[in-house]
Every structure is written in structure tokens, then in C-alpha cells.
Amino acid sequence: MPDGESDAAVVVRDLRMAYGEKVAVDALSLSVRRATITAVLGPNGAGKTTTLETCEGYRKPNAGSVRVLGMDPVAQRRDLLPRIGVMLQGQGAWSGVRAMEMLRHIARLHAHPLSVDMLADRLGLAECGRTPYRRLSGGQQQRLGLALALVGRPEIVFVDEPTAGMDPAARRTTWRLLEELRGDGVTVVLTTHYLEEAEQLADQVHIIDQGRLIASGSPLELTRAKAGQGQATIRLVVTRPFPPGAPASLRAALGEGIEVVLLDERSLRVSGPADSTTLAKVSRWCEENQVLPESLALGQRTLEDVFLDLTGRELTRG
């Protein structure tokens, strides 16, 4: 058995999935260790949703193999289903059902469910428990979807955008709950468009683009991969939009080997070889170009920086 697969909850080998002429997943291989939080990231259309739907047993591979808890998710679906939890976007709840009615109904389908009242309390569902599903806010629907995925005490849970639409307090509560699940030995596989969420939670990150795995590692390994001796990342945030041609102008002022990426109209990232004068050069460029900095910070690359470098695209909700 290949290294790293002996303790794996999920093993994907040479997976290929196509829809007609369109190849969604192309010879993809990855694994997920037990009792970890693993984030699967990728731009819209990268193939991550198809990959996870195959792991969940909703799709049969065109080629390659998938094993979840040592089982084939399609051929052994009846045996696997009681051991996994799945949280999907657009949860599939009946539009007229009340939140707590739905949760109690799903709980009754399991032999040893978690306490419904405990889940409702942890995820703030008591306040909307009598509200029909169609009238729940986006964040409330997400919290209900997570509760539905967890109530059966799964060994592994797949969560798709677990905190989409949530306010900051609810997002933090959900993070703590996922971390507690990992501490209890549950394997969590998540997709998210919030890169800070993946950086905060994940033990392992897999980045997929155009159906292929392009990078894997812990957030620290990925963010340090190019951060060698004499390398630096500088973030410049300004009070009003940059003038036209700002990235090229700053790149010229800093010299060869420096990369300048415009993140949005009021922020950019400088990365590459640096010395004690680099910050001073950026400050001088701001002064010469009548650009007023709001913040100018030297720091470590983030997962967002890595994602942009690898895919050339920002991770946006589709």
C-alpha cells in the first residue's frame, strides 16, 4: 500500500470523470488521513465537487478507483451510508418542513443519533426551529444542513461550504464544532471559498485545477514552499484606487525578480527577493506617485497567495 494510505479514510486513485466531451476530473489521485480536517480547494469548474460526489457515492467513476473507509462508495453504498455524513449546498430539505422537525426526523433514521437538542443549541437552531425551511436565511440553512450531516454520528463527514452565508460569530462556532469533531476522531473533508477558513482549520489542503491535483500539503508547507532565504511578501493597502499602470510602475521601481500582483483596486502584493531597503523603496514609490498607504506590512505568504500563484485566479463563489 502506498505511503500515507494505510491510515487513510479516503483514497482516490487515477480518478477520471467526464460529461460527454468535457473532462471534469483527469487522472486525479489523493488521500485523506483519518481524524483530520482536509480542505479540497479549486476554482469554479475545477472538478472538486465531482470528486467529492464520487467519494459520497452519488457518481460512479468512469475510470480509476475511490475507497472511503476501505469501501467502494457505489458497490458498497448500503454498508457505507450509515458511517458517513454529507452536507450539500441546497440541502434538499422539503421547503415547508420546520427546521427542528427535519432534524428530529433524520435523527430517528439512525441507530445511535447525537442529541438533537445539543446540536440545535450548538448551532443556534433553537431560535428558528419552528420556521419553515424556505423561510430560513442562508446562514440558518447552512447550520441546519451541518446538523443533518452530523446527527447520525458519522465516522467521516463531507461538508460543502459549511459557513457560507453565516455571520462571523456563527462561523467561529462552526469552526470550533468541526475542530471538536476532529478531536473525537471524526474525519472532516470540506470545500470552501473562504481561504482563511481552510488556513485556520485544515491539517491538509488539496488544490485542484482543471481536473488535476496541482498541490498538496499542510497550510504551512504550502505557504512556505517558495519562501526561501531572502524572500519576502509585502502587502500594500491604499486609501483610494491605484492609478493606472501601478503594478508595472512599482515592479520597475523595485528591480528584477520582484512580482507585483494587484489583488483588488486598493491592495496589492509584492513578493520575491528582498533586503532591508525593499520596504523603503515601496514607501518612496508611494510618495512619488501620490499614493497614500493605509497599511504596508511585511509578512508570510498566505494560502490565498499560494492559490493565486498556482491557478492564476481568485477563489470566488459560483
C-alpha positions as CSV (number, residue, x, y, z in Angstrom):
1,M,0.0,0.0,0.0
2,P,1.5,3.4,-0.9
3,D,2.9,5.6,1.8
4,G,0.2,7.6,3.6
5,E,-2.7,5.3,2.6
6,S,-2.5,2.8,5.5
7,D,-4.3,5.2,7.8
8,A,-6.4,6.9,5.1
9,A,-10.1,7.5,5.4
10,V,-10.4,8.3,1.7
11,V,-8.2,7.0,-1.2
12,V,-8.7,8.3,-4.7
13,R,-6.5,6.7,-7.4
14,D,-6.3,7.9,-11.1
15,L,-10.0,9.1,-11.0
16,R,-11.4,10.2,-14.3
17,M,-14.9,11.7,-14.7
18,A,-16.3,13.1,-17.9
19,Y,-19.6,14.6,-19.0
20,G,-19.7,13.9,-22.7
21,E,-16.7,15.6,-24.3
22,K,-15.9,17.6,-21.1
23,V,-13.4,16.0,-18.8
24,A,-14.2,17.2,-15.2
25,V,-11.6,15.0,-13.4
26,D,-8.4,13.9,-15.1
27,A,-6.3,11.1,-13.5
28,L,-6.7,12.5,-10.1
29,S,-5.1,10.8,-7.0
30,L,-5.3,12.0,-3.4
31,S,-5.8,10.6,0.1
32,V,-7.3,11.9,3.3
33,R,-5.9,10.8,6.7
34,R,-8.3,9.7,9.4
35,A,-9.2,12.1,12.2
36,T,-8.1,15.1,10.3
37,I,-9.7,18.1,8.6
38,T,-8.8,18.2,4.9
39,A,-9.8,21.1,2.6
40,V,-10.3,20.5,-1.1
41,L,-9.9,23.8,-2.9
42,G,-10.2,24.8,-6.6
43,P,-11.6,27.5,-8.9
44,N,-15.2,27.1,-10.1
45,G,-15.3,24.2,-12.5
46,A,-12.0,22.7,-11.3
47,G,-13.6,19.3,-10.6
48,K,-13.6,19.3,-6.8
49,T,-17.4,18.9,-6.5
50,T,-17.4,16.0,-8.9
51,T,-14.6,14.4,-7.0
52,L,-16.4,14.6,-3.7
53,E,-19.7,13.5,-5.1
54,T,-17.9,10.4,-6.3
55,C,-16.5,9.8,-2.8
56,E,-20.0,10.2,-1.5
57,G,-21.3,7.6,-3.9
58,Y,-23.5,9.8,-6.0
59,R,-21.4,9.3,-9.1
60,K,-19.7,6.2,-10.5
61,P,-16.1,6.7,-11.7
62,N,-15.5,6.5,-15.5
63,A,-12.0,5.2,-14.6
64,G,-9.8,4.8,-11.6
65,S,-11.0,3.9,-8.1
66,V,-12.4,5.5,-4.9
67,R,-12.4,4.0,-1.5
68,V,-14.0,5.6,1.6
69,L,-13.4,3.8,4.9
70,G,-12.0,1.0,2.8
71,M,-15.2,0.6,0.8
72,D,-16.4,1.3,-2.7
73,P,-18.9,4.1,-2.3
74,V,-21.1,2.8,-5.1
75,A,-20.9,-1.0,-4.8
76,Q,-20.9,-1.0,-1.0
77,R,-23.2,2.0,-0.6
78,R,-25.6,0.3,1.8
79,D,-22.8,-0.5,4.2
80,L,-21.1,2.8,3.9
81,L,-24.1,5.2,4.2
82,P,-24.6,4.7,8.0
83,R,-20.9,5.6,8.6
84,I,-20.7,8.9,6.6
85,G,-22.4,12.3,6.8
86,V,-22.9,14.6,3.8
87,M,-23.7,18.3,3.9
88,L,-24.6,19.6,0.4
89,Q,-25.3,23.0,-1.0
90,G,-29.1,23.4,-1.3
91,Q,-29.6,20.8,1.4
92,G,-32.6,19.1,-0.2
93,A,-34.9,19.7,2.8
94,W,-38.6,19.9,2.0
95,S,-39.4,23.6,1.6
96,G,-42.4,23.5,4.0
97,V,-40.8,21.4,6.8
98,R,-39.8,23.2,10.0
99,A,-36.1,23.1,10.9
100,M,-36.3,21.1,14.1
101,E,-38.9,18.7,12.6
102,M,-36.4,17.9,9.8
103,L,-33.6,17.4,12.3
104,R,-35.7,15.1,14.5
105,H,-36.9,13.1,11.5
106,I,-33.3,12.5,10.3
107,A,-32.2,11.6,13.8
108,R,-34.9,8.9,14.0
109,L,-33.4,7.2,10.9
110,H,-30.1,6.5,12.8
111,A,-29.5,3.8,15.4
112,H,-27.5,6.0,17.8
113,P,-28.0,9.6,16.9
114,L,-26.5,12.6,18.6
115,S,-28.7,14.7,20.9
116,V,-30.9,16.8,18.7
117,D,-31.2,19.4,21.4
118,M,-27.4,19.6,21.8
119,L,-26.9,20.1,18.1
120,A,-29.6,22.7,18.0
121,D,-28.1,24.6,20.9
122,R,-24.5,24.4,19.5
123,L,-25.6,25.6,16.0
124,G,-28.2,28.2,17.1
125,L,-31.2,26.4,15.6
126,A,-33.5,26.7,18.6
127,E,-34.3,30.3,17.6
128,C,-35.5,29.2,14.2
129,G,-36.7,25.7,15.0
130,R,-40.3,26.3,14.1
131,T,-39.5,28.3,10.9
132,P,-40.2,26.5,7.6
133,Y,-37.1,25.7,5.7
134,R,-37.9,28.0,2.8
135,R,-38.0,31.0,5.2
136,L,-34.7,30.3,6.8
137,S,-31.8,32.6,6.0
138,G,-28.9,31.3,4.0
139,G,-26.8,31.0,7.2
140,Q,-29.6,29.2,9.0
141,Q,-30.0,26.7,6.2
142,Q,-26.3,26.1,6.3
143,R,-26.4,25.4,10.1
144,L,-29.4,23.1,9.7
145,G,-27.5,21.3,6.8
146,L,-24.5,20.7,9.1
147,A,-26.7,19.4,11.9
148,L,-28.3,17.0,9.5
149,A,-24.9,15.7,8.4
150,L,-23.7,15.2,12.0
151,V,-26.7,13.9,13.8
152,G,-26.0,10.2,12.8
153,R,-22.6,10.2,14.5
154,P,-20.6,9.7,11.2
155,E,-17.0,8.5,11.1
156,I,-16.4,10.8,8.2
157,V,-18.3,13.9,7.2
158,F,-18.2,15.7,3.8
159,V,-19.1,19.4,4.1
160,D,-19.6,21.7,1.2
161,E,-19.2,25.4,2.0
162,P,-20.0,24.9,5.7
163,T,-20.1,28.5,6.7
164,A,-21.5,30.2,3.6
165,G,-23.9,32.9,4.5
166,M,-23.1,32.8,8.2
167,D,-22.2,35.8,10.3
168,P,-18.8,35.9,11.9
169,A,-20.0,34.6,15.3
170,A,-21.8,31.6,13.7
171,R,-18.7,30.9,11.5
172,R,-16.5,30.8,14.6
173,T,-18.9,28.5,16.3
174,T,-18.9,26.1,13.3
175,W,-15.1,26.1,13.2
176,R,-15.0,25.1,16.9
177,L,-17.5,22.3,16.3
178,L,-15.5,20.9,13.3
179,E,-12.3,21.0,15.4
180,E,-14.1,19.2,18.2
181,L,-15.2,16.5,15.7
182,R,-11.6,16.0,14.6
183,G,-10.6,15.7,18.3
184,D,-13.2,13.0,18.7
185,G,-11.7,11.0,15.8
186,V,-14.1,12.1,13.0
187,T,-12.6,12.8,9.6
188,V,-13.8,16.0,8.0
189,V,-13.5,16.8,4.3
190,L,-14.6,20.2,3.3
191,T,-14.7,22.5,0.4
192,T,-14.7,26.3,1.0
193,H,-14.4,29.5,-0.9
194,Y,-13.0,31.2,2.3
195,L,-9.3,30.6,2.1
196,E,-8.8,31.9,5.6
197,E,-11.2,29.1,6.7
198,A,-9.0,26.5,5.1
199,E,-5.9,28.0,6.5
200,Q,-7.4,28.1,10.0
201,L,-8.9,24.6,10.1
202,A,-7.2,22.3,7.7
203,D,-4.5,19.8,8.5
204,Q,-4.1,19.1,4.8
205,V,-5.0,21.0,1.7
206,H,-5.5,19.6,-1.8
207,I,-5.7,22.2,-4.6
208,I,-7.4,21.0,-7.8
209,D,-7.5,22.9,-11.1
210,Q,-8.8,21.7,-14.5
211,G,-9.5,18.3,-13.0
212,R,-6.0,17.6,-11.8
213,L,-4.3,17.8,-8.4
214,I,-1.7,20.7,-8.6
215,A,-0.6,20.9,-5.0
216,S,-1.0,19.2,-1.6
217,G,0.4,19.8,1.8
218,S,-0.4,21.4,5.1
219,P,-1.2,25.2,5.0
220,L,2.3,25.9,6.5
221,E,4.0,23.7,3.9
222,L,2.2,25.3,1.0
223,T,2.8,28.9,2.2
224,R,6.5,28.3,2.9
225,A,7.1,26.4,-0.3
226,K,8.6,29.4,-2.1
227,A,9.6,31.4,0.9
228,G,13.3,30.7,0.8
229,Q,16.2,32.8,2.2
230,G,15.9,36.4,1.3
231,Q,12.3,36.1,0.1
232,A,9.6,38.4,1.3
233,T,5.9,39.2,0.9
234,I,4.7,42.8,1.3
235,R,1.0,43.8,1.3
236,L,0.2,47.3,0.4
237,V,-3.3,48.7,1.1
238,V,-4.1,52.2,0.0
239,T,-6.8,54.7,0.8
240,R,-8.1,55.1,-2.8
241,P,-7.8,53.1,-6.0
242,F,-4.3,52.7,-7.5
243,P,-3.5,54.9,-10.6
244,P,-3.5,53.1,-14.0
245,G,-0.3,51.0,-14.5
246,A,0.5,50.9,-10.8
247,P,1.8,47.3,-10.7
248,A,4.1,47.7,-13.7
249,S,5.4,51.0,-12.3
250,L,6.1,49.5,-8.8
251,R,7.7,46.5,-10.4
252,A,10.1,48.7,-12.4
253,A,11.0,50.7,-9.2
254,L,11.8,47.5,-7.3
255,G,14.0,45.8,-9.9
256,E,14.3,42.4,-11.4
257,G,12.9,39.3,-9.7
258,I,10.1,41.1,-7.9
259,E,6.5,40.1,-8.6
260,V,3.7,42.6,-8.1
261,V,0.1,41.4,-8.2
262,L,-2.9,43.6,-8.0
263,L,-5.3,41.9,-5.6
264,D,-8.1,44.5,-5.9
265,E,-8.4,48.2,-6.7
266,R,-6.9,49.2,-3.3
267,S,-4.5,46.4,-2.4
268,L,-1.5,44.6,-4.0
269,R,1.1,42.1,-3.1
270,V,4.8,42.3,-3.6
271,S,6.9,39.1,-3.4
272,G,10.4,38.0,-4.3
273,P,14.0,38.6,-3.3
274,A,14.1,41.3,-0.6
275,D,16.6,43.2,1.5
276,S,16.5,45.9,4.2
277,T,15.7,48.6,1.6
278,T,12.6,46.9,0.0
279,L,10.0,48.5,2.3
280,A,11.7,51.9,1.9
281,K,11.5,51.5,-1.9
282,V,7.8,50.8,-1.7
283,S,7.3,53.8,0.5
284,R,9.3,56.0,-1.8
285,W,7.2,54.8,-4.8
286,C,4.0,55.7,-2.9
287,E,5.3,59.2,-2.3
288,E,6.4,59.7,-5.8
289,N,3.1,58.5,-7.3
290,Q,0.9,60.3,-4.7
291,V,-0.4,57.1,-3.3
292,L,-1.4,57.2,0.3
293,P,-0.9,53.9,2.1
294,E,-3.5,52.7,4.6
295,S,-1.2,49.8,5.6
296,L,2.2,48.5,4.5
297,A,3.1,45.2,6.0
298,L,5.9,42.6,5.6
299,G,4.7,39.1,6.3
300,Q,4.4,35.5,5.4
301,R,2.6,34.3,2.3
302,T,-1.0,33.3,2.8
303,L,-2.9,30.4,1.3
304,E,-4.6,33.0,-0.9
305,D,-1.2,34.0,-2.3
306,V,-0.4,30.3,-3.0
307,F,-3.8,29.8,-4.7
308,L,-3.3,32.8,-6.9
309,D,0.2,31.7,-7.8
310,L,-0.9,28.2,-8.8
311,T,-4.2,28.9,-10.5
312,G,-3.9,32.5,-11.6
313,R,-7.4,33.0,-10.4
314,E,-9.1,34.2,-7.2
315,L,-11.3,31.7,-5.3
316,T,-14.8,33.2,-5.8
317,R,-18.2,31.7,-5.0
318,G,-20.0,30.5,-8.1
